[in-house]
Amino acid sequence: MSETFDIVLLLALPASGKSEVRRFLANIEPQRLKKEFHIGANLQLDDFPYVHMMRRADDELVKLGKARIFFKAGDKPFINTKDWGTLIHLLNEDYYDLMAKKVTTTSSAADLLLRRIDLAGEKAKIAPRLVKLDKDTWSTVAAALEKEARAMLDEKHAAYPDSFEGKTIVIEAARGGPDKSSFPLQDPLGYQYSLRELAPEILKKAVILYVWVTPEESRRKNTARTNPNDPGSILHHGVPMEVMLNDYGCDDMDYLEKNSEVPGTITVAAHGTKYHLPIGRFDNRVDKTSFLRVEKKDWDPKMVADVTNGIKAATDKLFSMKTLAGK
């Protein structure tokens, strides 16, 4: 059995500390990361860049006097909540491309991205939307998105490793539901839906590292981290408050863990079978991670120790469960 996790699903509400945890792990020496946290050199997948580019496409459509396709407004939630599934299917495709080291040559990265979003939407049971744009509109939107889309594609290709031996794929996402919702959350909201949409190859190997914060703390930290001049940044982007309240006013991870068939796991019924994904919690309800946004040389040693102990406790639990399951 491998000494490291194959796939870690890094899940939590926005601004909970997911990206800071990811940055922390990326700055630990490889041998120590493997020995103390059971995590290999990171290969990272994240659905936030797709959310950002969908908002960018909408903004360009508005400039042309066209209707938005994805969001009710620039600071509002999805028009069609099935787009939570669109994001998962984009992650699935990124996973398959990573494992195959698929390099796509294209004269327009934005054209490729727009088509990928439409196809992922179809898998989430949404009729194609972008391909219905007239040729001039499509070309104008694609031209406006090209620089960012090309950077995304280049970064994706550059991340392909020579070998997957000893590597851990970290997949980051946030899901939730409206403030004061009752449980279970109804599809397509929450982790129950999105986990079910993950590819079977991911579900067979995945464990969940859950960064635990309250919705109130999530909203506080979201406001604190927001840099309006850097909306595409992983560490500094802000989620509009209406979205925080309607999409992330709560999440269903605690409910799913308490109602799982196997203690210490999340039961996911998908693809004609049941998966029991081990879950470990890093308790960040009292903020331990915001300091990780600054340069590593300025990290406070005591704070580093607190983060280390918290994450190690969670990953030790996950590795113990993985070992017992013989995975």
N, C-alpha and C positions, 0 to 999 in steps of 0.2 A: 504494500500500500504506500502511496505517495506520502512524503513528509509534509507536503504543503497542500493547501486547498487548490482545486482546479478553478472553481468559480466562486467568487464572493459577490452576493447581491448587497450593495451598500444602500440601505433604504432609510428614509426618514422624511419628516416634513421639511419644507424649504427653510434655509438658514439655520438648520439644526446643528450643523457642524460636519455634514457629510464631506464636503469638498475640503474642509480643513483636515479631517481625518485622512482623506486620500493624500493630501499634501504631506502630512506627517509621515505616513507609511512610505511615501516615495523618497523621503529624506533619511531613511534608516539604512544602515549598511546591509547589503544582501544577506550575509551569513547570519547576522543578528535578527533580521526580519524573518528569516526561515526558522531559526531556532526558537525565538521567543514568541512569534506571532503565527507561525505555520503558514506564512504567506511568502510566495516566491516573488521574483521581479514582476512588477505590475504591468499588465496590459489593460488599458482603461477604455471603457465604453460608457457613454452618458447620453441621455436623451435631451438634455437642456439645449444644446446647440440647435436641435431641430425646432424646438419651441421658438427660439430666437429667430430662426430663419423664416418660420411661418408668419411670425409677427412682422418681419421685415417685408415679406411678400405682400401682406395686407396693406402695409403703409405705402408701398409703391403703387398698389391698385388705387388707393384713395387719392394719391397725387394725380392719377389719370382720370379721376372722376368716376371710378368703378366701385362696385360694392366689395366689401371685405368678404373673404372666403372662409377664413378660419376662426376669427375672433369677433365678438359683438362690437368691440371698439378696441383702441390701443391699450386701454387699461381694464378691459373686461374679460370674462372667461370665454372658453370655446363656444362657438355657435352650436356645434354638434359634439356632444360629450364622447361619442365613439372615437374621437381623435385621440383619446387616451390609448386606445388600441392601435391607432396609426403609429404612435410613438414606439410602442412595444415591437411592432412589426419592422420598424426601421432598425431597432436594436437587434432583433433577430437576424436581419440581413447583414448588419455590421459584424455580428458574431460569425456567421457563415463565411463572410468575406475574409475575416481575420484568419479563421482556421484554414481556409484555402489559399491565403495570401493573394487574394484576387486583386490585381491591378487593372483599373479601368482607364483606358485612354480615351479622352474626349476633348473636342475643341471647345466645349462649353460645360464647365462644371456645374453652373447654375441650371442649365437645361437638364442635365442628368439628375440633379437634386430635385427639381420640380416634378420630374417624371417618377422618381422614386417615392416621393411623398404621395402622389396620386395612387400608385400601385399599392403602397402600404395601407392607404385609406380603404382601398377595395377589399383588402384582407380583413379590415375591421368593419366590413359591411357598409361602407360609405361609397356612393356612386362617384365616379371621377368628376373632379371639379376644375382643376387647373387646365386640363386639356381642352376644356370648352372655351377657354379664352381665345379671342381672335389673334391672328398671327402677330399683328403689330403690338398688341398688349403683352402677349407672351414674350416677345423679343425685348421690349422695353423693361419689363420686370426682371427678366433673366440678366440683362446687361447691368442693371442696378445691383444685383445680387452676386455678380460673377466673382468679384475680388474675394468676398467672404467665403463663397462656395468653393472656390479654388483652394483657399487656405485649408478649409475643412478636409477636402479630398486629399491634398498633399500630406496633411498631418496623419490622416488615416493610413495612407500607403507607407509613410515613414515609420509607423509604429509596428509594422509586421516584423516579428523576430526571426532570427535565423533558425531557432529551434523553440519548441514549446516546453521542452523539458525544464522542470523546476519553475515554470511561470504560473502566475495566478491572474486570471481575468477578473477585473473588478468592474461590475456593472452598477452604475449609480442612477437612482431614480427617486422621485417623490410622488406619492399619491395620497388622496384623502377624499373628503366629502364636505358638504355644507356644515357650518357651525350648528351645534346642537342636534345633529342627525341622530336617528335611532339606528341600531344595528340588527342585522347585517346591512351594510351599505348595498344599494341596488346597482346592478350593472348599468353602465360601464365605469362606475366609480370605485375607488379604493383599491387596495392591494389584492383583494380576493379576485377581482376581474383581471387586473393586469398580470398577476402571477400566472393565471390560467392561460393567458395568451402567449407566454414565453414558449420558445421552441422546446421540444422534448429533450434535445441534446443539452440544453441549458439546465432544465429542471432535474435531469438525472444526476448532475454533478454539483449543483449549487448548494451553498449554505447562505444564511441571511445574517449579516451584521447590521443590526438596527440601532440607529442613533436616537436615543429616547429623549425627547423634549415635550413639553406641553404645547398645545396650540398657542397659548398666550406668549410663551417664551419664543416660539417660532416667529410670531408676528413682531415681537420686540427686536429680535436679532435681525430680522429681514429689514426693518427700518434702519437699524444701525449700520448695516453693511452696504446699503444701497449707494452706488455711485452712478448718478444719471448720465455721466459722461462716458461710462463703460458698460453699456447694456448687454453686451455679448460676453462679458467676463464670467468665468465660472465662480470666482471668489467674490465678485463685487456687484453682480447683477441684483436688481430688486424686483420682487413680485408685487404687482399692484394690489392695494389693500382689498379691493372687491374680490379679486381672485383668491387672496389669502383666506377670506371669510367664506367664500362659496365653494372653492375647490379644496382648500386645506384647512377648513375650520375645525376639522377633526381627522383622525385616521383610524383605520380598523385593525391595526396590527395587534393591539392588546386583545381585542375581541377574537381575532383569528387564533391567537396562541391559546387563549383560554378554552376555545371550542375545538381545538385540534384533536384528532384521533390518537395521536402519540404525544405524550408530554414533552415539552421542550422543542416542539416542531410546529411548522405551519403545514396543514394539510391542503394540498392543491389537487383538485380533481380536474384532470385535463388529458386530452388525447387518448381517451378510453382507459385511463388508469389513474392511480392515485400516487402522488409523490408526497413524502414527508420531509420537508426542508428544515434541517436544524436551524434554530434561531438563537443568537447571542445578543444581549443588549449592552450597549455602552451608554451608561447613564450620564446624560449631558443636560439634565434638567436645571442644574446649577452650572452655568457656562464654564466649561473647561477648555474650549477650543479657539475662541476668537483671536487669541494672541498668535495663533499659527499663521495668520494672514501677513504678518510682518516678515522681514528677512530672517532667515534661520539664525544668523549670528546674534540676533536680538531676542531669541527665545529665552524665556525665564526657566532656569533649570528645575525649579520646584513645580512649575506648571507642566513642564515636559514629563516629569515623574508622575504627576497625577493622570495625565493622558495615557502614558505608557501603562500604568497599572490598570486603568479602566478598560482599555482596549484589550490588553493581555488577558484579563479575566474573561472577557467575552469570547475571544478566539480560543482560549484554552477549553472552555466549555464546548465550543463548536467542534474542536478537534477530537475531544473525548467522545462526543456523540457520533462523529464521523467514524471513529475507530470502532466503536461498539457496533455500528451498522455495517462495518466491513467495507466501507466505500473507499 
